[in-house]
Amino acid sequence: KGESLGHWKDYARLDNIADPDFIEAKGYIYVGNSQSNHTIENMPSHDEVMNFSRNLAPLVGREVLSDRRESRVALIGKEMIPVTLPTKIRDLPKDLGIAKPQKFSLPQI
């Protein structure tokens, strides 16, 4: 927010060169190390992400196909393409040797 929202024509120019099947418009989320150089005010609302997506989509010959409010994300494309998931062939070990989940909470605004 305040950095890249509103530059629809610039993003459209790049997207039209790349010609991707899908474009994921996603807003910054105030988590992790980025908290040291951003504030929660930099985090766009889902409505702002959707406004950006609705402005970008026609410039790249696509439409907003889906969105997820809790992730502040929109999917832009020409059509939904069904994906067939592969059949599960094995179970993953319960301990993958990675850090355990930690509880955190976002600052209240």
C-alpha positions as a Markdown table, in Angstrom:
| # | Residue | x | y | z |
|---|---|---|---|---|
| 1 | Lys | 0.0 | 0.0 | 0.0 |
| 2 | Gly | 1.5 | 3.3 | -1.0 |
| 3 | Glu | 4.1 | 1.5 | -3.1 |
| 4 | Ser | 2.5 | -0.5 | -6.0 |
| 5 | Leu | -1.2 | -0.2 | -5.8 |
| 6 | Gly | -2.6 | 2.0 | -8.6 |
| 7 | His | 0.1 | 1.3 | -11.1 |
| 8 | Trp | -2.3 | -0.9 | -13.2 |
| 9 | Lys | -0.9 | 0.2 | -16.6 |
| 10 | Asp | 2.7 | -0.6 | -15.6 |
| 11 | Tyr | 1.8 | -4.0 | -14.3 |
| 12 | Ala | -0.4 | -4.6 | -17.4 |
| 13 | Arg | 2.5 | -3.9 | -19.7 |
| 14 | Leu | 4.7 | -6.5 | -17.9 |
| 15 | Asp | 1.8 | -9.0 | -17.7 |
| 16 | Asn | 1.0 | -8.6 | -21.4 |
| 17 | Ile | 4.7 | -9.4 | -22.2 |
| 18 | Ala | 4.8 | -12.5 | -20.0 |
| 19 | Asp | 1.3 | -13.6 | -21.0 |
| 20 | Pro | 0.7 | -15.9 | -18.0 |
| 21 | Asp | -2.3 | -18.2 | -17.6 |
| 22 | Phe | -3.0 | -16.7 | -14.2 |
| 23 | Ile | -2.0 | -13.6 | -12.3 |
| 24 | Glu | -2.1 | -13.5 | -8.5 |
| 25 | Ala | -2.8 | -10.1 | -7.1 |
| 26 | Lys | -1.8 | -10.2 | -3.4 |
| 27 | Gly | -1.3 | -7.6 | -0.8 |
| 28 | Tyr | 1.5 | -7.3 | 1.7 |
| 29 | Ile | 0.9 | -9.0 | 5.0 |
| 30 | Tyr | 2.4 | -7.5 | 8.2 |
| 31 | Val | 4.3 | -10.6 | 9.4 |
| 32 | Gly | 7.9 | -11.8 | 9.9 |
| 33 | Asn | 11.0 | -9.8 | 9.2 |
| 34 | Ser | 9.2 | -7.3 | 7.0 |
| 35 | Gln | 7.8 | -5.8 | 10.2 |
| 36 | Ser | 11.2 | -4.1 | 10.7 |
| 37 | Asn | 10.8 | -2.0 | 7.5 |
| 38 | His | 7.1 | -1.7 | 7.1 |
| 39 | Thr | 4.1 | -0.8 | 9.3 |
| 40 | Ile | 0.7 | -2.3 | 9.5 |
| 41 | Glu | -0.5 | 0.8 | 7.6 |
| 42 | Asn | 1.4 | -0.6 | 4.5 |
| 43 | Met | -1.0 | -3.6 | 4.5 |
| 44 | Pro | -3.8 | -3.1 | 1.9 |
| 45 | Ser | -7.3 | -4.2 | 2.7 |
| 46 | His | -8.9 | -7.0 | 0.7 |
| 47 | Asp | -11.1 | -4.3 | -0.9 |
| 48 | Glu | -8.0 | -2.4 | -2.1 |
| 49 | Val | -6.5 | -5.6 | -3.5 |
| 50 | Met | -9.8 | -6.3 | -5.3 |
| 51 | Asn | -10.0 | -2.7 | -6.7 |
| 52 | Phe | -6.5 | -3.2 | -8.0 |
| 53 | Ser | -7.4 | -6.5 | -9.6 |
| 54 | Arg | -10.6 | -5.2 | -11.2 |
| 55 | Asn | -8.6 | -2.4 | -12.8 |
| 56 | Leu | -5.8 | -4.6 | -13.9 |
| 57 | Ala | -7.9 | -7.5 | -15.4 |
| 58 | Pro | -9.4 | -5.7 | -18.4 |
| 59 | Leu | -6.0 | -4.2 | -19.3 |
| 60 | Val | -4.6 | -7.7 | -19.7 |
| 61 | Gly | -7.7 | -9.3 | -21.4 |
| 62 | Arg | -8.6 | -11.3 | -18.3 |
| 63 | Glu | -11.1 | -11.2 | -15.4 |
| 64 | Val | -11.1 | -11.7 | -11.7 |
| 65 | Leu | -11.9 | -15.4 | -11.3 |
| 66 | Ser | -11.7 | -15.9 | -7.6 |
| 67 | Asp | -10.5 | -14.2 | -4.4 |
| 68 | Arg | -9.8 | -15.1 | -0.8 |
| 69 | Arg | -10.5 | -12.3 | 1.7 |
| 70 | Glu | -8.5 | -13.8 | 4.6 |
| 71 | Ser | -5.4 | -14.0 | 2.4 |
| 72 | Arg | -6.0 | -10.6 | 0.7 |
| 73 | Val | -5.5 | -12.3 | -2.7 |
| 74 | Ala | -7.3 | -12.3 | -6.1 |
| 75 | Leu | -6.9 | -14.7 | -9.0 |
| 76 | Ile | -6.9 | -13.1 | -12.4 |
| 77 | Gly | -7.2 | -15.2 | -15.6 |
| 78 | Lys | -9.1 | -16.1 | -18.7 |
| 79 | Glu | -10.9 | -19.1 | -17.3 |
| 80 | Met | -10.7 | -21.6 | -14.4 |
| 81 | Ile | -8.7 | -24.7 | -15.4 |
| 82 | Pro | -9.6 | -27.8 | -13.3 |
| 83 | Val | -6.6 | -29.4 | -11.7 |
| 84 | Thr | -6.5 | -33.1 | -11.1 |
| 85 | Leu | -4.5 | -33.9 | -7.9 |
| 86 | Pro | -2.2 | -36.9 | -8.0 |
| 87 | Thr | -3.1 | -40.0 | -6.0 |
| 88 | Lys | -1.4 | -40.1 | -2.6 |
| 89 | Ile | 1.3 | -42.7 | -2.7 |
| 90 | Arg | 2.8 | -42.4 | 0.8 |
| 91 | Asp | 2.4 | -40.6 | 4.1 |
| 92 | Leu | 4.8 | -38.0 | 5.2 |
| 93 | Pro | 6.6 | -38.5 | 8.5 |
| 94 | Lys | 5.0 | -36.7 | 11.4 |
| 95 | Asp | 8.3 | -34.9 | 12.2 |
| 96 | Leu | 9.9 | -33.3 | 9.2 |
| 97 | Gly | 12.7 | -31.8 | 11.2 |
| 98 | Ile | 11.4 | -28.3 | 10.8 |
| 99 | Ala | 10.5 | -25.7 | 13.4 |
| 100 | Lys | 7.3 | -26.3 | 15.3 |
| 101 | Pro | 4.4 | -23.8 | 14.8 |
| 102 | Gln | 4.5 | -20.7 | 17.0 |
| 103 | Lys | 1.6 | -18.7 | 18.2 |
| 104 | Phe | 1.5 | -15.0 | 17.2 |
| 105 | Ser | -1.1 | -12.3 | 16.9 |
| 106 | Leu | -1.3 | -9.3 | 14.7 |
| 107 | Pro | -1.6 | -5.9 | 16.3 |
| 108 | Gln | -5.1 | -4.6 | 16.7 |
| 109 | Ile | -6.0 | -1.7 | 14.4 |
